[in-house]
């Protein structure tokens, strides 16, 4: 499970230790990633670090647009099995004649990489670097202004109209979410970027009490 980054106060010793640990962990992840990518795989891995924010934006928007439309087929090849099943189940759970309208109004900040790992899937064929199967997995912080409303299709005379469901609101809200994207490298060939899953920002008090 990915740990979400919270805003800690440096005047508290506990928070300072946690913050320093986070910085050290990021450095370790970076060094490990470069070691794996440059010395254990042939040809050398291209991490596409500079492109990941824009790739994440596109995947995030495509995924939620398809989910709102109730049809994941156009992006099925961009979704890992677990997230695809989860979204399909949520679509199936919608009531009859119920639709979802999702709007991404704006990005409040550029997507930020909070974790970036590159590791082997197994130790098989470890002597032949061109046959390594590796996985690159990145957790990206997404911050946007978006709205989600449920509408019900009802008949009024000969026409079918969409009515906002009770309790649903079209008011834009700030959403902070963590998108996990990944791609596989098989025999030196990098596969496409895919969505592994999402998670929301954790509450500091909840994290400390768990």
VENGIPE-V832897 format. One record per helix or strand of 3 or more residues. SS is the DSSP state (@ for helix, = for strand). FROM is the first residue (numbers start at 1). TO is the last residue. If there is no record, write none. Layout:
ss | from | to
SS | FROM | TO
SS | FROM | TO
This chain:
ss | from | to
@ | 13 | 39
@ | 49 | 69
@ | 73 | 78
@ | 81 | 92
= | 98 | 107
= | 112 | 120
@ | 129 | 131
= | 133 | 156
= | 159 | 164
= | 173 | 186
= | 194 | 200
@ | 204 | 209
